[in-house]
Amino acid sequence: MAITLYGISNCDTVKKARAWLVAEGVDHAFHDFKKQGVPPDRLDAWVRAASWEKLLNRQGTTWRRLDPALQAGAGQEAGARALMLQQPSVIRRPVVEWADGKITVGFDRTQWALRAHA
C-alpha cells in the first residue's frame, strides 16, 4: 500500500506536512478534498481508526462560521459524518494512510518519522 495524504492544498498544516514528506524523500500521493471530494469509504475507515471526534475540527474557521443548527447536528457520529462529507474543511488535516495501513490525523514530525521510515 502506498502512502496517501488527504487534505486541502492551501492549508498551512498540509503544506508543512507535504514539504516534510518531500524533504524526507517519502513517496506519497496527495488527495485534495476541495478538488476531489472526501471518499465516503475512506472517511468511514478514518472514523474507525481515529474516531469522528478526532476528525471533526471544531477549532477552525469553517466550524465557527457554520450555522449553530449544523454544529448541533454534528454532535453525533452520523451528523458529523454527513457534515464532513458536505463541508470537507471541517476535517482535521492532514489525514494520512501509511504504507502499513495505519491512519494518522494531524501533523506530528516525531510520529511521522517513525512511520515514514519504518
PDB file as gemmi writes it, atoms N, CA and C in Angstrom:
CRYST1    1.000    1.000    1.000  90.00  90.00  90.00 P 1                      
ATOM      1  N   MET A   1       0.844  -1.180   0.000  1.00  0.00           N  
ATOM      2  CA  MET A   1       0.000   0.000   0.000  1.00  0.00           C  
ATOM      3  C   MET A   1       0.891   1.246   0.000  1.00  0.00           C  
ATOM      4  N   ALA A   2       0.569   2.205  -0.825  1.00  0.00           N  
ATOM      5  CA  ALA A   2       1.314   3.462  -0.895  1.00  0.00           C  
ATOM      6  C   ALA A   2       0.804   4.426   0.178  1.00  0.00           C  
ATOM      7  N   ILE A   3       1.579   5.474   0.430  1.00  0.00           N  
ATOM      8  CA  ILE A   3       1.186   6.500   1.385  1.00  0.00           C  
ATOM      9  C   ILE A   3       0.316   7.519   0.659  1.00  0.00           C  
ATOM     10  N   THR A   4      -0.835   7.834   1.256  1.00  0.00           N  
ATOM     11  CA  THR A   4      -1.712   8.858   0.705  1.00  0.00           C  
ATOM     12  C   THR A   4      -1.975   9.895   1.776  1.00  0.00           C  
ATOM     13  N   LEU A   5      -1.745  11.150   1.428  1.00  0.00           N  
ATOM     14  CA  LEU A   5      -2.016  12.277   2.310  1.00  0.00           C  
ATOM     15  C   LEU A   5      -3.280  12.948   1.804  1.00  0.00           C  
ATOM     16  N   TYR A   6      -4.258  13.102   2.678  1.00  0.00           N  
ATOM     17  CA  TYR A   6      -5.523  13.738   2.350  1.00  0.00           C  
ATOM     18  C   TYR A   6      -5.584  15.094   3.038  1.00  0.00           C  
ATOM     19  N   GLY A   7      -6.058  16.101   2.312  1.00  0.00           N  
ATOM     20  CA  GLY A   7      -6.174  17.419   2.901  1.00  0.00           C  
ATOM     21  C   GLY A   7      -6.613  18.435   1.870  1.00  0.00           C  
ATOM     22  N   ILE A   8      -6.272  19.682   2.156  1.00  0.00           N  
ATOM     23  CA  ILE A   8      -6.616  20.800   1.286  1.00  0.00           C  
ATOM     24  C   ILE A   8      -5.310  21.506   0.941  1.00  0.00           C  
ATOM     25  N   SER A   9      -5.085  21.733  -0.334  1.00  0.00           N  
ATOM     26  CA  SER A   9      -3.780  22.226  -0.782  1.00  0.00           C  
ATOM     27  C   SER A   9      -3.391  23.578  -0.199  1.00  0.00           C  
ATOM     28  N   ASN A  10      -4.344  24.435   0.128  1.00  0.00           N  
ATOM     29  CA  ASN A  10      -3.971  25.748   0.660  1.00  0.00           C  
ATOM     30  C   ASN A  10      -3.915  25.784   2.193  1.00  0.00           C  
ATOM     31  N   CYS A  11      -4.073  24.657   2.854  1.00  0.00           N  
ATOM     32  CA  CYS A  11      -3.989  24.569   4.315  1.00  0.00           C  
ATOM     33  C   CYS A  11      -2.512  24.615   4.731  1.00  0.00           C  
ATOM     34  N   ASP A  12      -2.168  25.503   5.647  1.00  0.00           N  
ATOM     35  CA  ASP A  12      -0.775  25.647   6.076  1.00  0.00           C  
ATOM     36  C   ASP A  12      -0.207  24.358   6.660  1.00  0.00           C  
ATOM     37  N   THR A  13      -0.995  23.643   7.448  1.00  0.00           N  
ATOM     38  CA  THR A  13      -0.505  22.398   8.036  1.00  0.00           C  
ATOM     39  C   THR A  13      -0.264  21.349   6.965  1.00  0.00           C  
ATOM     40  N   VAL A  14      -1.133  21.286   5.992  1.00  0.00           N  
ATOM     41  CA  VAL A  14      -0.956  20.344   4.881  1.00  0.00           C  
ATOM     42  C   VAL A  14       0.294  20.715   4.090  1.00  0.00           C  
ATOM     43  N   LYS A  15       0.506  21.994   3.877  1.00  0.00           N  
ATOM     44  CA  LYS A  15       1.709  22.436   3.162  1.00  0.00           C  
ATOM     45  C   LYS A  15       2.970  21.992   3.911  1.00  0.00           C  
ATOM     46  N   LYS A  16       2.987  22.188   5.227  1.00  0.00           N  
ATOM     47  CA  LYS A  16       4.138  21.771   6.044  1.00  0.00           C  
ATOM     48  C   LYS A  16       4.327  20.258   5.972  1.00  0.00           C  
ATOM     49  N   ALA A  17       3.231  19.535   6.054  1.00  0.00           N  
ATOM     50  CA  ALA A  17       3.301  18.072   6.027  1.00  0.00           C  
ATOM     51  C   ALA A  17       3.827  17.570   4.680  1.00  0.00           C  
ATOM     52  N   ARG A  18       3.326  18.135   3.610  1.00  0.00           N  
ATOM     53  CA  ARG A  18       3.794  17.729   2.284  1.00  0.00           C  
ATOM     54  C   ARG A  18       5.266  18.071   2.095  1.00  0.00           C  
ATOM     55  N   ALA A  19       5.670  19.243   2.556  1.00  0.00           N  
ATOM     56  CA  ALA A  19       7.075  19.647   2.448  1.00  0.00           C  
ATOM     57  C   ALA A  19       7.968  18.705   3.259  1.00  0.00           C  
ATOM     58  N   TRP A  20       7.499  18.295   4.417  1.00  0.00           N  
ATOM     59  CA  TRP A  20       8.275  17.374   5.250  1.00  0.00           C  
ATOM     60  C   TRP A  20       8.452  16.035   4.538  1.00  0.00           C  
ATOM     61  N   LEU A  21       7.371  15.508   3.952  1.00  0.00           N  
ATOM     62  CA  LEU A  21       7.462  14.237   3.231  1.00  0.00           C  
ATOM     63  C   LEU A  21       8.461  14.332   2.073  1.00  0.00           C  
ATOM     64  N   VAL A  22       8.412  15.424   1.334  1.00  0.00           N  
ATOM     65  CA  VAL A  22       9.342  15.621   0.217  1.00  0.00           C  
ATOM     66  C   VAL A  22      10.775  15.705   0.745  1.00  0.00           C  
ATOM     67  N   ALA A  23      10.989  16.495   1.795  1.00  0.00           N  
ATOM     68  CA  ALA A  23      12.337  16.654   2.366  1.00  0.00           C  
ATOM     69  C   ALA A  23      12.893  15.329   2.883  1.00  0.00           C  
ATOM     70  N   GLU A  24      12.017  14.481   3.377  1.00  0.00           N  
ATOM     71  CA  GLU A  24      12.434  13.178   3.894  1.00  0.00           C  
ATOM     72  C   GLU A  24      12.538  12.123   2.795  1.00  0.00           C  
ATOM     73  N   GLY A  25      12.180  12.495   1.576  1.00  0.00           N  
ATOM     74  CA  GLY A  25      12.252  11.554   0.459  1.00  0.00           C  
ATOM     75  C   GLY A  25      11.181  10.474   0.501  1.00  0.00           C  
ATOM     76  N   VAL A  26      10.032  10.807   1.087  1.00  0.00           N  
ATOM     77  CA  VAL A  26       8.943   9.838   1.226  1.00  0.00           C  
ATOM     78  C   VAL A  26       7.962  10.004   0.068  1.00  0.00           C  
ATOM     79  N   ASP A  27       7.894   8.976  -0.767  1.00  0.00           N  
ATOM     80  CA  ASP A  27       6.982   8.991  -1.903  1.00  0.00           C  
ATOM     81  C   ASP A  27       5.548   8.900  -1.387  1.00  0.00           C  
ATOM     82  N   HIS A  28       4.677   9.734  -1.918  1.00  0.00           N  
ATOM     83  CA  HIS A  28       3.292   9.748  -1.460  1.00  0.00           C  
ATOM     84  C   HIS A  28       2.383  10.326  -2.543  1.00  0.00           C  
ATOM     85  N   ALA A  29       1.119  10.039  -2.394  1.00  0.00           N  
ATOM     86  CA  ALA A  29       0.099  10.634  -3.258  1.00  0.00           C  
ATOM     87  C   ALA A  29      -0.645  11.675  -2.424  1.00  0.00           C  
ATOM     88  N   PHE A  30      -1.184  12.690  -3.085  1.00  0.00           N  
ATOM     89  CA  PHE A  30      -1.952  13.722  -2.406  1.00  0.00           C  
ATOM     90  C   PHE A  30      -3.365  13.733  -2.951  1.00  0.00           C  
ATOM     91  N   HIS A  31      -4.324  13.728  -2.051  1.00  0.00           N  
ATOM     92  CA  HIS A  31      -5.743  13.787  -2.417  1.00  0.00           C  
ATOM     93  C   HIS A  31      -6.308  15.076  -1.832  1.00  0.00           C  
ATOM     94  N   ASP A  32      -6.715  15.991  -2.704  1.00  0.00           N  
ATOM     95  CA  ASP A  32      -7.243  17.288  -2.283  1.00  0.00           C  
ATOM     96  C   ASP A  32      -8.759  17.189  -2.105  1.00  0.00           C  
ATOM     97  N   PHE A  33      -9.210  17.397  -0.856  1.00  0.00           N  
ATOM     98  CA  PHE A  33     -10.649  17.346  -0.550  1.00  0.00           C  
ATOM     99  C   PHE A  33     -11.449  18.335  -1.383  1.00  0.00           C  
ATOM    100  N   LYS A  34     -10.900  19.507  -1.592  1.00  0.00           N  
ATOM    101  CA  LYS A  34     -11.643  20.555  -2.302  1.00  0.00           C  
ATOM    102  C   LYS A  34     -11.866  20.191  -3.768  1.00  0.00           C  
ATOM    103  N   LYS A  35     -10.877  19.567  -4.371  1.00  0.00           N  
ATOM    104  CA  LYS A  35     -10.961  19.247  -5.792  1.00  0.00           C  
ATOM    105  C   LYS A  35     -11.543  17.860  -6.051  1.00  0.00           C  
ATOM    106  N   GLN A  36     -11.234  16.905  -5.154  1.00  0.00           N  
ATOM    107  CA  GLN A  36     -11.616  15.520  -5.398  1.00  0.00           C  
ATOM    108  C   GLN A  36     -12.691  15.005  -4.457  1.00  0.00           C  
ATOM    109  N   GLY A  37     -13.075  15.803  -3.484  1.00  0.00           N  
ATOM    110  CA  GLY A  37     -14.089  15.379  -2.527  1.00  0.00           C  
ATOM    111  C   GLY A  37     -13.519  14.427  -1.487  1.00  0.00           C  
ATOM    112  N   VAL A  38     -14.357  14.064  -0.553  1.00  0.00           N  
ATOM    113  CA  VAL A  38     -13.980  13.119   0.504  1.00  0.00           C  
ATOM    114  C   VAL A  38     -14.560  11.760   0.133  1.00  0.00           C  
ATOM    115  N   PRO A  39     -13.711  10.755  -0.066  1.00  0.00           N  
ATOM    116  CA  PRO A  39     -14.236   9.430  -0.398  1.00  0.00           C  
ATOM    117  C   PRO A  39     -14.983   8.856   0.820  1.00  0.00           C  
ATOM    118  N   PRO A  40     -16.284   8.598   0.691  1.00  0.00           N  
ATOM    119  CA  PRO A  40     -17.064   8.115   1.832  1.00  0.00           C  
ATOM    120  C   PRO A  40     -16.486   6.855   2.479  1.00  0.00           C  
ATOM    121  N   ASP A  41     -15.980   5.928   1.687  1.00  0.00           N  
ATOM    122  CA  ASP A  41     -15.429   4.704   2.266  1.00  0.00           C  
ATOM    123  C   ASP A  41     -14.153   4.991   3.054  1.00  0.00           C  
ATOM    124  N   ARG A  42     -13.368   5.961   2.606  1.00  0.00           N  
ATOM    125  CA  ARG A  42     -12.145   6.324   3.335  1.00  0.00           C  
ATOM    126  C   ARG A  42     -12.512   7.037   4.633  1.00  0.00           C  
ATOM    127  N   LEU A  43     -13.527   7.919   4.577  1.00  0.00           N  
ATOM    128  CA  LEU A  43     -13.979   8.601   5.787  1.00  0.00           C  
ATOM    129  C   LEU A  43     -14.412   7.585   6.834  1.00  0.00           C  
ATOM    130  N   ASP A  44     -15.120   6.564   6.406  1.00  0.00           N  
ATOM    131  CA  ASP A  44     -15.550   5.516   7.347  1.00  0.00           C  
ATOM    132  C   ASP A  44     -14.349   4.805   7.968  1.00  0.00           C  
ATOM    133  N   ALA A  45     -13.321   4.556   7.178  1.00  0.00           N  
ATOM    134  CA  ALA A  45     -12.103   3.917   7.703  1.00  0.00           C  
ATOM    135  C   ALA A  45     -11.405   4.834   8.703  1.00  0.00           C  
ATOM    136  N   TRP A  46     -11.383   6.133   8.424  1.00  0.00           N  
ATOM    137  CA  TRP A  46     -10.744   7.079   9.343  1.00  0.00           C  
ATOM    138  C   TRP A  46     -11.498   7.157  10.662  1.00  0.00           C  
ATOM    139  N   VAL A  47     -12.828   7.133  10.566  1.00  0.00           N  
ATOM    140  CA  VAL A  47     -13.652   7.165  11.780  1.00  0.00           C  
ATOM    141  C   VAL A  47     -13.371   5.932  12.624  1.00  0.00           C  
ATOM    142  N   ARG A  48     -13.271   4.775  11.982  1.00  0.00           N  
ATOM    143  CA  ARG A  48     -12.974   3.537  12.729  1.00  0.00           C  
ATOM    144  C   ARG A  48     -11.585   3.608  13.369  1.00  0.00           C  
ATOM    145  N   ALA A  49     -10.631   4.169  12.654  1.00  0.00           N  
ATOM    146  CA  ALA A  49      -9.247   4.194  13.130  1.00  0.00           C  
ATOM    147  C   ALA A  49      -8.978   5.308  14.148  1.00  0.00           C  
ATOM    148  N   ALA A  50      -9.604   6.463  13.957  1.00  0.00           N  
ATOM    149  CA  ALA A  50      -9.243   7.621  14.778  1.00  0.00           C  
ATOM    150  C   ALA A  50     -10.402   8.227  15.563  1.00  0.00           C  
ATOM    151  N   SER A  51     -11.614   7.904  15.242  1.00  0.00           N  
ATOM    152  CA  SER A  51     -12.857   8.410  15.833  1.00  0.00           C  
ATOM    153  C   SER A  51     -13.323   9.686  15.137  1.00  0.00           C  
ATOM    154  N   TRP A  52     -14.611   9.835  15.057  1.00  0.00           N  
ATOM    155  CA  TRP A  52     -15.173  11.016  14.404  1.00  0.00           C  
ATOM    156  C   TRP A  52     -14.871  12.279  15.210  1.00  0.00           C  
ATOM    157  N   GLU A  53     -14.768  12.133  16.537  1.00  0.00           N  
ATOM    158  CA  GLU A  53     -14.474  13.296  17.373  1.00  0.00           C  
ATOM    159  C   GLU A  53     -13.096  13.873  17.062  1.00  0.00           C  
ATOM    160  N   LYS A  54     -12.125  13.000  16.799  1.00  0.00           N  
ATOM    161  CA  LYS A  54     -10.782  13.470  16.477  1.00  0.00           C  
ATOM    162  C   LYS A  54     -10.737  14.078  15.072  1.00  0.00           C  
ATOM    163  N   LEU A  55     -11.522  13.549  14.158  1.00  0.00           N  
ATOM    164  CA  LEU A  55     -11.539  14.043  12.779  1.00  0.00           C  
ATOM    165  C   LEU A  55     -12.239  15.390  12.637  1.00  0.00           C  
ATOM    166  N   LEU A  56     -13.252  15.624  13.443  1.00  0.00           N  
ATOM    167  CA  LEU A  56     -14.045  16.840  13.318  1.00  0.00           C  
ATOM    168  C   LEU A  56     -13.308  18.004  13.975  1.00  0.00           C  
ATOM    169  N   ASN A  57     -12.909  18.972  13.163  1.00  0.00           N  
ATOM    170  CA  ASN A  57     -12.151  20.120  13.648  1.00  0.00           C  
ATOM    171  C   ASN A  57     -13.111  21.220  14.092  1.00  0.00           C  
ATOM    172  N   ARG A  58     -13.299  21.314  15.396  1.00  0.00           N  
ATOM    173  CA  ARG A  58     -14.191  22.333  15.948  1.00  0.00           C  
ATOM    174  C   ARG A  58     -13.458  23.640  16.261  1.00  0.00           C  
ATOM    175  N   GLN A  59     -12.185  23.716  15.901  1.00  0.00           N  
ATOM    176  CA  GLN A  59     -11.388  24.916  16.175  1.00  0.00           C  
ATOM    177  C   GLN A  59     -11.251  25.829  14.958  1.00  0.00           C  
ATOM    178  N   GLY A  60     -11.512  25.301  13.785  1.00  0.00           N  
ATOM    179  CA  GLY A  60     -11.248  26.039  12.556  1.00  0.00           C  
ATOM    180  C   GLY A  60     -12.287  27.079  12.187  1.00  0.00           C  
ATOM    181  N   THR A  61     -11.907  27.884  11.226  1.00  0.00           N  
ATOM    182  CA  THR A  61     -12.774  28.952  10.736  1.00  0.00           C  
ATOM    183  C   THR A  61     -14.070  28.399  10.157  1.00  0.00           C  
ATOM    184  N   THR A  62     -13.978  27.327   9.402  1.00  0.00           N  
ATOM    185  CA  THR A  62     -15.183  26.762   8.783  1.00  0.00           C  
ATOM    186  C   THR A  62     -16.199  26.390   9.849  1.00  0.00           C  
ATOM    187  N   TRP A  63     -15.744  25.744  10.922  1.00  0.00           N  
ATOM    188  CA  TRP A  63     -16.649  25.346  12.006  1.00  0.00           C  
ATOM    189  C   TRP A  63     -17.291  26.582  12.636  1.00  0.00           C  
ATOM    190  N   ARG A  64     -16.492  27.580  12.920  1.00  0.00           N  
ATOM    191  CA  ARG A  64     -17.006  28.783  13.597  1.00  0.00           C  
ATOM    192  C   ARG A  64     -18.024  29.520  12.732  1.00  0.00           C  
ATOM    193  N   ARG A  65     -17.921  29.385  11.436  1.00  0.00           N  
ATOM    194  CA  ARG A  65     -18.848  30.056  10.522  1.00  0.00           C  
ATOM    195  C   ARG A  65     -20.127  29.256  10.265  1.00  0.00           C  
ATOM    196  N   LEU A  66     -20.162  28.033  10.712  1.00  0.00           N  
ATOM    197  CA  LEU A  66     -21.336  27.191  10.472  1.00  0.00           C  
ATOM    198  C   LEU A  66     -22.535  27.676  11.281  1.00  0.00           C  
ATOM    199  N   ASP A  67     -23.687  27.456  10.713  1.00  0.00           N  
ATOM    200  CA  ASP A  67     -24.935  27.720  11.421  1.00  0.00           C  
ATOM    201  C   ASP A  67     -24.964  26.859  12.691  1.00  0.00           C  
ATOM    202  N   PRO A  68     -25.421  27.404  13.803  1.00  0.00           N  
ATOM    203  CA  PRO A  68     -25.472  26.617  15.047  1.00  0.00           C  
ATOM    204  C   PRO A  68     -26.260  25.308  14.920  1.00  0.00           C  
ATOM    205  N   ALA A  69     -27.261  25.290  14.060  1.00  0.00           N  
ATOM    206  CA  ALA A  69     -28.031  24.054  13.868  1.00  0.00           C  
ATOM    207  C   ALA A  69     -27.158  22.974  13.224  1.00  0.00           C  
ATOM    208  N   LEU A  70     -26.291  23.357  12.278  1.00  0.00           N  
ATOM    209  CA  LEU A  70     -25.378  22.391  11.663  1.00  0.00           C  
ATOM    210  C   LEU A  70     -24.357  21.904  12.687  1.00  0.00           C  
ATOM    211  N   GLN A  71     -23.863  22.820  13.505  1.00  0.00           N  
ATOM    212  CA  GLN A  71     -22.924  22.425  14.555  1.00  0.00           C  
ATOM    213  C   GLN A  71     -23.587  21.434  15.508  1.00  0.00           C  
ATOM    214  N   ALA A  72     -24.802  21.715  15.898  1.00  0.00           N  
ATOM    215  CA  ALA A  72     -25.521  20.827  16.822  1.00  0.00           C  
ATOM    216  C   ALA A  72     -25.755  19.455  16.191  1.00  0.00           C  
ATOM    217  N   GLY A  73     -26.041  19.439  14.889  1.00  0.00           N  
ATOM    218  CA  GLY A  73     -26.268  18.171  14.188  1.00  0.00           C  
ATOM    219  C   GLY A  73     -25.029  17.310  14.104  1.00  0.00           C  
ATOM    220  N   ALA A  74     -23.868  17.922  14.298  1.00  0.00           N  
ATOM    221  CA  ALA A  74     -22.602  17.178  14.241  1.00  0.00           C  
ATOM    222  C   ALA A  74     -22.200  16.647  15.611  1.00  0.00           C  
ATOM    223  N   GLY A  75     -23.112  16.645  16.542  1.00  0.00           N  
ATOM    224  CA  GLY A  75     -22.830  16.160  17.886  1.00  0.00           C  
ATOM    225  C   GLY A  75     -22.847  14.647  18.023  1.00  0.00           C  
ATOM    226  N   GLN A  76     -23.258  13.979  16.985  1.00  0.00           N  
ATOM    227  CA  GLN A  76     -23.271  12.515  16.960  1.00  0.00           C  
ATOM    228  C   GLN A  76     -22.552  12.058  15.690  1.00  0.00           C  
ATOM    229  N   GLU A  77     -22.127  10.802  15.677  1.00  0.00           N  
ATOM    230  CA  GLU A  77     -21.330  10.300  14.555  1.00  0.00           C  
ATOM    231  C   GLU A  77     -22.002  10.487  13.200  1.00  0.00           C  
ATOM    232  N   ALA A  78     -23.273  10.139  13.076  1.00  0.00           N  
ATOM    233  CA  ALA A  78     -23.946  10.225  11.774  1.00  0.00           C  
ATOM    234  C   ALA A  78     -23.991  11.668  11.268  1.00  0.00           C  
ATOM    235  N   GLY A  79     -24.309  12.601  12.140  1.00  0.00           N  
ATOM    236  CA  GLY A  79     -24.358  14.002  11.750  1.00  0.00           C  
ATOM    237  C   GLY A  79     -22.985  14.552  11.418  1.00  0.00           C  
ATOM    238  N   ALA A  80     -21.989  14.152  12.201  1.00  0.00           N  
ATOM    239  CA  ALA A  80     -20.615  14.601  11.946  1.00  0.00           C  
ATOM    240  C   ALA A  80     -20.125  14.057  10.606  1.00  0.00           C  
ATOM    241  N   ARG A  81     -20.426  12.790  10.338  1.00  0.00           N  
ATOM    242  CA  ARG A  81     -20.022  12.180   9.065  1.00  0.00           C  
ATOM    243  C   ARG A  81     -20.649  12.931   7.894  1.00  0.00           C  
ATOM    244  N   ALA A  82     -21.944  13.204   7.987  1.00  0.00           N  
ATOM    245  CA  ALA A  82     -22.633  13.920   6.909  1.00  0.00           C  
ATOM    246  C   ALA A  82     -22.022  15.303   6.709  1.00  0.00           C  
ATOM    247  N   LEU A  83     -21.712  15.997   7.803  1.00  0.00           N  
ATOM    248  CA  LEU A  83     -21.114  17.321   7.705  1.00  0.00           C  
ATOM    249  C   LEU A  83     -19.731  17.258   7.069  1.00  0.00           C  
ATOM    250  N   MET A  84     -18.918  16.264   7.455  1.00  0.00           N  
ATOM    251  CA  MET A  84     -17.570  16.145   6.890  1.00  0.00           C  
ATOM    252  C   MET A  84     -17.614  15.857   5.392  1.00  0.00           C  
ATOM    253  N   LEU A  85     -18.616  15.109   4.947  1.00  0.00           N  
ATOM    254  CA  LEU A  85     -18.760  14.854   3.511  1.00  0.00           C  
ATOM    255  C   LEU A  85     -19.204  16.115   2.773  1.00  0.00           C  
ATOM    256  N   GLN A  86     -20.073  16.889   3.403  1.00  0.00           N  
ATOM    257  CA  GLN A  86     -20.606  18.097   2.783  1.00  0.00           C  
ATOM    258  C   GLN A  86     -19.630  19.270   2.866  1.00  0.00           C  
ATOM    259  N   GLN A  87     -18.916  19.384   3.973  1.00  0.00           N  
ATOM    260  CA  GLN A  87     -18.005  20.501   4.230  1.00  0.00           C  
ATOM    261  C   GLN A  87     -16.622  19.944   4.584  1.00  0.00           C  
ATOM    262  N   PRO A  88     -15.843  19.502   3.619  1.00  0.00           N  
ATOM    263  CA  PRO A  88     -14.554  18.864   3.911  1.00  0.00           C  
ATOM    264  C   PRO A  88     -13.599  19.710   4.753  1.00  0.00           C  
ATOM    265  N   SER A  89     -13.793  21.017   4.753  1.00  0.00           N  
ATOM    266  CA  SER A  89     -12.897  21.883   5.527  1.00  0.00           C  
ATOM    267  C   SER A  89     -13.020  21.673   7.034  1.00  0.00           C  
ATOM    268  N   VAL A  90     -14.056  20.971   7.483  1.00  0.00           N  
ATOM    269  CA  VAL A  90     -14.182  20.706   8.925  1.00  0.00           C  
ATOM    270  C   VAL A  90     -13.413  19.459   9.352  1.00  0.00           C  
ATOM    271  N   ILE A  91     -12.758  18.799   8.421  1.00  0.00           N  
ATOM    272  CA  ILE A  91     -11.944  17.631   8.764  1.00  0.00           C  
ATOM    273  C   ILE A  91     -10.563  18.104   9.193  1.00  0.00           C  
ATOM    274  N   ARG A  92     -10.119  17.623  10.342  1.00  0.00           N  
ATOM    275  CA  ARG A  92      -8.768  17.953  10.827  1.00  0.00           C  
ATOM    276  C   ARG A  92      -7.767  17.389   9.824  1.00  0.00           C  
ATOM    277  N   ARG A  93      -6.758  18.182   9.514  1.00  0.00           N  
ATOM    278  CA  ARG A  93      -5.819  17.812   8.458  1.00  0.00           C  
ATOM    279  C   ARG A  93      -4.384  17.818   8.962  1.00  0.00           C  
ATOM    280  N   PRO A  94      -3.566  17.091   8.232  1.00  0.00           N  
ATOM    281  CA  PRO A  94      -3.875  16.121   7.179  1.00  0.00           C  
ATOM    282  C   PRO A  94      -4.278  14.769   7.771  1.00  0.00           C  
ATOM    283  N   VAL A  95      -4.958  13.999   6.964  1.00  0.00           N  
ATOM    284  CA  VAL A  95      -5.215  12.594   7.277  1.00  0.00           C  
ATOM    285  C   VAL A  95      -4.260  11.811   6.387  1.00  0.00           C  
ATOM    286  N   VAL A  96      -3.515  10.888   6.984  1.00  0.00           N  
ATOM    287  CA  VAL A  96      -2.553  10.109   6.199  1.00  0.00           C  
ATOM    288  C   VAL A  96      -2.841   8.633   6.363  1.00  0.00           C  
ATOM    289  N   GLU A  97      -2.889   7.954   5.240  1.00  0.00           N  
ATOM    290  CA  GLU A  97      -2.952   6.497   5.222  1.00  0.00           C  
ATOM    291  C   GLU A  97      -1.539   6.030   4.902  1.00  0.00           C  
ATOM    292  N   TRP A  98      -0.890   5.403   5.881  1.00  0.00           N  
ATOM    293  CA  TRP A  98       0.504   4.983   5.756  1.00  0.00           C  
ATOM    294  C   TRP A  98       0.617   3.647   5.059  1.00  0.00           C  
ATOM    295  N   ALA A  99       1.808   3.337   4.598  1.00  0.00           N  
ATOM    296  CA  ALA A  99       2.064   2.101   3.855  1.00  0.00           C  
ATOM    297  C   ALA A  99       1.709   0.866   4.676  1.00  0.00           C  
ATOM    298  N   ASP A 100       1.804   0.959   6.016  1.00  0.00           N  
ATOM    299  CA  ASP A 100       1.486  -0.190   6.862  1.00  0.00           C  
ATOM    300  C   ASP A 100      -0.003  -0.313   7.168  1.00  0.00           C  
ATOM    301  N   GLY A 101      -0.822   0.583   6.581  1.00  0.00           N  
ATOM    302  CA  GLY A 101      -2.259   0.537   6.782  1.00  0.00           C  
ATOM    303  C   GLY A 101      -2.759   1.395   7.936  1.00  0.00           C  
ATOM    304  N   LYS A 102      -1.860   1.942   8.716  1.00  0.00           N  
ATOM    305  CA  LYS A 102      -2.249   2.803   9.834  1.00  0.00           C  
ATOM    306  C   LYS A 102      -2.720   4.158   9.310  1.00  0.00           C  
ATOM    307  N   ILE A 103      -3.530   4.821  10.122  1.00  0.00           N  
ATOM    308  CA  ILE A 103      -4.081   6.120   9.763  1.00  0.00           C  
ATOM    309  C   ILE A 103      -3.740   7.104  10.873  1.00  0.00           C  
ATOM    310  N   THR A 104      -3.238   8.279  10.478  1.00  0.00           N  
ATOM    311  CA  THR A 104      -2.982   9.338  11.450  1.00  0.00           C  
ATOM    312  C   THR A 104      -3.727  10.597  11.029  1.00  0.00           C  
ATOM    313  N   VAL A 105      -4.025  11.414  12.030  1.00  0.00           N  
ATOM    314  CA  VAL A 105      -4.716  12.679  11.802  1.00  0.00           C  
ATOM    315  C   VAL A 105      -3.861  13.780  12.407  1.00  0.00           C  
ATOM    316  N   GLY A 106      -3.545  14.791  11.598  1.00  0.00           N  
ATOM    317  CA  GLY A 106      -2.704  15.878  12.051  1.00  0.00           C  
ATOM    318  C   GLY A 106      -1.250  15.623  11.678  1.00  0.00           C  
ATOM    319  N   PHE A 107      -0.434  16.646  11.887  1.00  0.00           N  
ATOM    320  CA  PHE A 107       0.976  16.567  11.519  1.00  0.00           C  
ATOM    321  C   PHE A 107       1.835  16.572  12.778  1.00  0.00           C  
ATOM    322  N   ASP A 108       2.570  15.485  12.962  1.00  0.00           N  
ATOM    323  CA  ASP A 108       3.468  15.329  14.107  1.00  0.00           C  
ATOM    324  C   ASP A 108       4.772  14.752  13.567  1.00  0.00           C  
ATOM    325  N   ARG A 109       5.807  15.599  13.477  1.00  0.00           N  
ATOM    326  CA  ARG A 109       7.080  15.178  12.870  1.00  0.00           C  
ATOM    327  C   ARG A 109       7.652  13.919  13.521  1.00  0.00           C  
ATOM    328  N   THR A 110       7.599  13.855  14.843  1.00  0.00           N  
ATOM    329  CA  THR A 110       8.167  12.703  15.557  1.00  0.00           C  
ATOM    330  C   THR A 110       7.421  11.421  15.205  1.00  0.00           C  
ATOM    331  N   GLN A 111       6.121  11.476  15.283  1.00  0.00           N  
ATOM    332  CA  GLN A 111       5.297  10.303  14.948  1.00  0.00           C  
ATOM    333  C   GLN A 111       5.479   9.914  13.474  1.00  0.00           C  
ATOM    334  N   TRP A 112       5.519  10.906  12.623  1.00  0.00           N  
ATOM    335  CA  TRP A 112       5.663  10.641  11.189  1.00  0.00           C  
ATOM    336  C   TRP A 112       7.015  10.027  10.871  1.00  0.00           C  
ATOM    337  N   ALA A 113       8.072  10.473  11.530  1.00  0.00           N  
ATOM    338  CA  ALA A 113       9.401   9.934  11.264  1.00  0.00           C  
ATOM    339  C   ALA A 113       9.446   8.445  11.554  1.00  0.00           C  
ATOM    340  N   LEU A 114       8.754   8.035  12.600  1.00  0.00           N  
ATOM    341  CA  LEU A 114       8.691   6.598  12.924  1.00  0.00           C  
ATOM    342  C   LEU A 114       7.947   5.826  11.853  1.00  0.00           C  
ATOM    343  N   ARG A 115       6.855   6.387  11.346  1.00  0.00           N  
ATOM    344  CA  ARG A 115       6.029   5.718  10.333  1.00  0.00           C  
ATOM    345  C   ARG A 115       6.701   5.733   8.952  1.00  0.00           C  
ATOM    346  N   ALA A 116       7.197   6.895   8.574  1.00  0.00           N  
ATOM    347  CA  ALA A 116       7.723   7.064   7.222  1.00  0.00           C  
ATOM    348  C   ALA A 116       8.970   6.248   6.953  1.00  0.00           C  
ATOM    349  N   HIS A 117       9.740   5.991   7.983  1.00  0.00           N  
ATOM    350  CA  HIS A 117      10.998   5.275   7.787  1.00  0.00           C  
ATOM    351  C   HIS A 117      10.974   3.880   8.384  1.00  0.00           C  
ATOM    352  N   ALA A 118       9.762   3.384   8.620  1.00  0.00           N  
ATOM    353  CA  ALA A 118       9.634   2.031   9.194  1.00  0.00           C  
ATOM    354  C   ALA A 118       9.842   0.962   8.139  1.00  0.00           C  
TER     355      ALA A 118                                                      
END                                                                             
